[in-house]
Amino acid sequence: MSKVNVYENELAQGPVIARVEYNSHLDFWNGSDWTDGGLGTHLGITKLRDGRYVLIHGTQWEGQRDWAEVVSDERALQAILSTGNDHLLDDKRFKPLRELAERQLVKELEH
């Protein structure tokens, strides 16, 4: 696997604060390809040792590089939920996100 530079924000500028293993754990099947919803792009997630979550942005486009950004717990949770990869919340690294989901998501009215 390859290492990806992590930046403090979504601009992918400034100092590199960490390097993480590339993954595309947030991709979903769109009927013909694994993708994050964009053409030739992918999305992964990981957690740094200091507890911060990182979204990994992958690309298949020539001349572009994979990169990663530190995100809030809320944004990490939304990335997991919006891509339908809820099973990741069972991973011990993402236990705080599962607990956040249990607190924040509105429950369905029971019959």
C-alpha positions, 0 to 999 in steps of 0.5 A, a space after each residue: 500500500 502507499 502512504 498519503 500525506 495528511 493536511 490540517 484542512 481540505 485545501 491540501 496546503 500547508 505542512 504535512 502533519 501525518 502520513 497514512 496508508 491509502 484506503 478506499 473504505 468509503 467507496 460504494 458500488 454504483 452499478 459499474 464501479 467502486 467510487 465515492 460518487 465522482 468519476 475516477 475518485 475514491 474516499 477512505 477513512 482512518 484514525 490518527 493515534 491522537 484520536 483525530 479522524 482523517 478522510 483520504 481522497 483518492 484519484 485515478 486522474 493522471 497528474 493528480 495525487 491522493 491526499 488526506 485531511 483531518 476532519 471533525 468527528 461529525 464530518 467523519 460520521 456523516 461520511 460513513 453514513 452517507 456512503 452506506 458503510 455503516 458496518 465501519 461503525 463496528 470497528 473499534 477505531 470508530 466506536 466514538 463515531 458509533 456513540 455519536 450516531 446513537 446520541 445524534 440520530 433521530 430515532 424512528 417512531 415505533 409502530 
